[in-house]
Amino acid sequence: MLGDQYDCNRRYENWCSGRMKNHTLISFLLASLFTASQCLDIPFEVRTQSTSIKEGSCIELTLTSNRELPGLPVNWFWMKDSHWSASQNKFIGTVILTSDTNLWPVHPNFVDRVKSQGSPPTQWHAGTSLMSLMCSITKRDNGNYTFIYQFTEGSPWAEASAVVNVEDNPCLVEFSQPTSTADQVVKLLYCYYKTHTCPVNMQLLDRNLPIQLPRVNGGKMIIAKILNNWQNDGKKIVCQAEGNTDEYLRKYIPLDIPHSPKVVNASFLEGVTFYREGDRMTLDCTAHGNPAPTFEWFKYDESLVKAARWFVPSVSLKHNGKYKCVATNKKGSHESTLEVDVKYPPTVRIRANDTTVSRGENLILSCLVRRGNPWPNTFTWYKDDKPISTQNDHQYIVLSPVPPKYKGRYKCVAYNTAYGDMKGTSSQLFIDVEYRPQKVSLSIMGSASTEVKAGASVKLQCTTDANPEPDEYVWTLFSHDGPFLKSLPDNTELLLLRELQPSDRFCYVCSAVNAVGSSRVSNFLCVNVLHGPTNLVLSMPDKVPEGEMVSVRCSAESFPLSNLTLTRTSRDQSSFESAATILGKTAQNNVLSYSFTATGTDDGVYTCKATNTEGIGSSQNTLEVTYAPRNVTVKANPSLVVTKNKTLTLQCVGDSNPPIKSVIWWKADSVYQNEADRQALIMTNITTDHTGIYGCTATNELGSARSPPVEVKVHGELPDPLLSMVTKVTEGELVSMLCSVESDLLSILTFTRVSSKSSSEWPGASSHGNAVQNNRLSHTLKATSADSGVYICEADYGFGKRSAQKTLQVMYLNKLLNVVMTTDTDWILKFIIPPVFVFFIVALILIYIWRAKRRSKQALINFETSELNTDKIASYVMFNLSSAGRCAQDPSATNTIQKEPPKEKPLLDPSLQAEHGQRKYAIPKEKQSKETRSKDTSEDAIVYMSYALVHLQPEWRASNDDSEEDIYMGFSV
């Protein structure tokens, strides 16, 4: 197979060389672009069944499109060993098949050898193919076979090629024509190889038809006997080389056995069993004969036509009869007969005993048949185009009295069941039936509902089926419960009801009268006046004990019936819902009943809500459920684990209604305390004797319940943790911290840091787990300037906390200095500046200490030389302490501090005598400082003063935040 690129290049060069002489430059360029675009997308390819074909076989040249083509090639031909001749402006080669033999004549060697298999496609899609078959190939057929085509007249030629290689075949099969033996009973057939070089034996494929004689010539020839029987005429015997799979290398030998016409068959067209009147009738005659027989049709020995087929455009009754077909050849003749019976549908009409049927008369309908083949045996009756009866009798009878439903248009259809599609249908006949009014119906005019809104007016309509129409209508009024009330004077089809109210809930009936008789009464029509829920009642108890059955009943009056919903709103706002099912239309269905066994969760407000299309109504009631104490537990404040000398409060709590009235406290299953009106057990100055199992029993009017036991544990004072760490390091050094607790108590240790440079949330360390791990916690860090601050180690015992703290100072150079120095001055920075800086800092510290000692000594001398009595000193101290408290709260009050005790009113209270000759002084709570008041005391501060000389040393100290200042006064006796 040749490459596509070669085809494109070649046809482009060939076309260009042939067209340059006859076209302008622009036309050449446009055509060149068109041809180049074709090279990018070649629409066809050529394949063969194999790359090598044996001599004597056939070549399958299959042309396949690889995409959908916009049209069909207008000119094309197959050419062997083609090339473009520029001088002749055409392709040169051997044409083997063409679309136009006048333009491209086929070479004589290929005229009968190459044929297209099938018709060319009308549309080329992707994958569409067309095969051309070239048979009886020889070595001379080696070469390149090209499909050359044009899509439009004058467009460039395109090509698709395939290479054919023909191999030698030493096993070419030949045969002799079958010859009859002397007795004409059998024919002899010889199959043999054309040469003596074939290495395999001859093979006869169909072993059933011939009788094979023993092979001769070493298996290279087969002699077969075929019975000289007419049934073998036209059959083929197949010879091939043994093991061959190429069907084109097989030899097919047809058998020619002359005989007289056999199997003559006269028939209708296939699938036709009879002809109906007006059909096109076709009669066919077939036979098997050699030579081929001729045919002639006869009717009652009268020749009709000399042909195998005879037809009649429109068959009628005159074509009924017996037909004969005669087949004839030189060996003899034979005939076959056929009966023709033309079928036609019946012709019918309908007749009635009377077209108007009155009361007491019968209705008799007859279906009369005039003609038909075959004669009908089934009759179907239709009323108003709907089938009502199928029977074998031609009469349809309705006995008196004839119901009104038989009024209508009738027709009959007659047919034979063997030919059901041939039917005769009569014309329609109208039958009128007179009857008294029936099917009386009462309804509200213009509405399918019987419900009317209050205040509206409606019309009632009485309808009936009657023939003739009613002359009079009768109206009757009933109550909703059914009793007769009265007859109404109206006698027309319509009854007007004006401005209906809820009290106008009545039922109505009507009847009709005509010339034939009176009807039965109509259906009851009860007019319902729509209104919203009224008289809503919710019945239930107000208070029940837990476990008692509670019945709730909600009722309302309304129409339509209301949807009743019962809801409960509890203290926790939970709710449930129960809806009644509406049954019927009576008032008793406007009732919702709900029963339950009362529990604590049923306590709440119950609401019954009635809703219908006309309005909404509701009613409420409150239910209180009482119950004995439950879920009783003991709650400890501050904790079940406490330290000695503290206060522990145990609270007995539980869910109870009414509330808990009395409490019994238990310790180790023995009554510990019986509190009639208190639920708390308070233990002050607690000791280890208070350790034990406690419980309580809570009681109200309905019963009692006991709590689960709890265990109280008493421990000594909680030990403070020990914090080991250096307090001053240089930046970059490692700092090791160790926090430990000397105690058997389980604790959780946590490191935190408080620093002005960073958040107090410091990713330090914490411990969790057993006591050994939790009683020791270590942490190591590499010091930076940001690590300066107060480090706190906290021990959490679960029921109390203790802590220890130390301050870490990290020494570092001022990082804000950015001095650029030359290499000549580096020694000053290294050896002079650090000693000077240290000396300056030490000098400042010494001066500060000297001045502090001097101030303290001077203040002491001043106070020792003062002649103050004891009462004045105490008053002075107390007054200034209270003033200091006020100053802590309000810095503007510092001017109230006095240098000497006030003379007006000392704080000494003579009535308050202290032990051992001491005086007790009280500072009222409102005069205490903020620090004093923050210590959870509700009593006045007490100061005991002796009759000794008091030395006072006032000192101002700034607090941690800048918003307040405190005055601290030290004194000694």
Summary of the structure (lengths in Angstrom):
residues: 973
radius of gyration: 65.1
end to end distance: 130.5
largest distance: 184.0
contacts: 2758
relative contact order: 0.04
helix: 15%
strand: 48%
